[in-house]
Amino acid sequence: VTLEVTNTPPVAVADKASTLPETPVSGNLLTNDRDADSDPLHVAEITVGGATYAPGDIITIPGQGTLVVNRDGSYLFTPASGWSGFTPVLNYTLSDGNDGGTATGELRLLVNPVAEAWVKEAGLVDTASGAQTTTGAMAVLSLEPVESLTIGGQTLTLAQLQALSAQAPVDIATPDGVLSLTGFQVDGEGRATLQYRFTLTQAVNQPGESTTREEIRFSVNGQQTRAPGLLRVNILNDAPVAAADDNSIDQDRGQQAASGNVFSNDAIGADGAAAGGPVSAISSVNLNRAGAVGGVSLGEFGALTLDARGNYSYVLNRSNSRVASLDANATLSEVFTYTITDADGNTSQAQLTIVIHGVTPPQSVRTGDQHFPSYYTNYELSLDQPYSPGLFILPAIYGLYSDQFSRKVELNRKITELGRGMNDNGTPVLEDGILFTRWVNTTLQRSVVNTFAATGIGSQLLGDHFSHFSLNKSVQPAPVLENAPERPPLNERINERTTVQQERGEKTPDAKQVHAAAPGVVIVPQAAARPGAPSLAAQVDALARNRVAAPEPVTVGGATPHR
């Protein structure tokens, strides 16, 4: 008896899979295959592009990626970087291990392209720019003919897709905006093109991020494969931009403070300001010290009060030594750095710079010397008299008055109109006039000079004598109680009157002690004749501060003093 056993061959079912660029995809070819005799199945060989491979071989598909198919049917495809599209069809031989027990199957792989779109949050503020809207076209690839498309949760049939136009779009709401489908064309089997428009409708919370993404997935024919198509909308964050601010204080105009708003020229962006207000931090650049928003922040020359809305007020510290000694031709800069913050935590910094202008020193008057002759019985002293050119240097000493005398000073003209200014090694001088290094208040009250007795200043009274020299000839100082001779008129005269009024009711014990300010002893020494000798300014400073004995006045032979 002869028994003939008949083997039923296995049945191979086609496989397909998709992925996104640079994303490996894996599966098993045998999962959907079957054998009537329930024989165990295995992959016998693989063929790609006419080349045959054994299970376990690494199959390289030029420009597309690599594929490995194992005997048990498992496979792994790794796409090449940046590539998308269809791979060649992979054919494999399926076997149940018996004679005639083979079948052939296929694997089709698709790497779906990612459509990239860009919008800017800034367009939500500047709508005219159109930056909040973008348009484009994306490829729709499928391993089978397109019959329908599901995108953003909405399904459109092929007929509906082909009816799309810019005038009759289909709008789909997304978490951050609206996607409008404006056209669709079938380009071939499994290939189509979808036109779209995306409009950002709200700011996106993206703290610390420059860009966030909204991903809109789609699938063909309702089949949600491993990696459906993808439209990736990149939303460029709109960060705040702070702009520099400037202000100034002109002390010659009586200004002692400056105010404004640092936020008025800044842009907070589409996210809006932080809950507490746009201004979140302040610090002094001069002092390298943090301040307080909503409080007082100390600077080097004054104090700044700044609130979260950007309103500020800066008050000058007139008692600061550098502020007090600042003349009209010089400035100081107070700089603060402030920070603005938007609703999602993005920040920007800028600086507030306050320029402080100095004071033009007022005229000061001393009675009864050769420069300001007067009648001692007249309580109003006129200064609109002629004067002769001379060089005078005054030290930074002021506020010395007789303890039995006070004066009221009315200032109509400034000292800069009495001559031409210059500098000698940083010491302010005037070529043809008198220079004073301090201002006086509207009313000068008397102060006791005894406190200076320890240094000898109080006893010698620096204002008692003016030692003076002329650019043309030597002039001996006139005694205080003598009337100096009148000078011939010059081309420029003082047209407005500056008066000094002595208060009645008190007698001055010694006319030599009457003075409205304390000019120093002013004697200009001979120019240094040897290298390394003290400068003119240094010698005058030593004389003015009574550190050395004062020589006799000298004549500078008509030459203009030089540095």
Buried (B, 14 or more C-beta within 10 A) or exposed (E): EEEEEEBBBBBBBEBBBBBBBBBEBEBBBBEEBEBEEEBEBBBBBBBBEEEEBEBEBEBEBEEBBBBBBBEBBBBBBBBBEEBBBBBBEBBBBBBBBBEEBBBEBBBBBBBBBBBBBBBBBBBBBBEEEEBBBBBBBBBBBBBEBBEBBBBBEBBBEBEBBBEBEEEEBBEBEBEBBBBBBBBBBBEEEBBBEBBBBBBBBEBBEBEEBEEBBBEBBBBBBEBEBBBBBBBBBBBBBBBBEBBEBEBEBBBEEEEBEBEBBBBEBBBBBBBBBBEEBBBBBBBBBBBEEEBBBEEEBBBBBBBBBBBBBBBBBBBBBEEBEEBBBBBBEEEBBBBBBBBBBBBBBBBBEBBBBBBBBBBBBBBBBBBBBBBBBBEBEEEEBBBEBEBBBBBBBBBBBBEBBBEEBBBBBEBBBBBBBBBEBBEBEEBBBBBBBBBBBBBBEEEBEBEEBEEBEEEEBBEEBBBBBBBBBBBEEEBEBBEBEEBBEEBEEEEEEBEEEBBBEBEEEEEBEEEBBBBBBBBBBBBBBEBEEEEEEEBBBBBBBBBBBBEEEBEEBBBBEEEEBEE
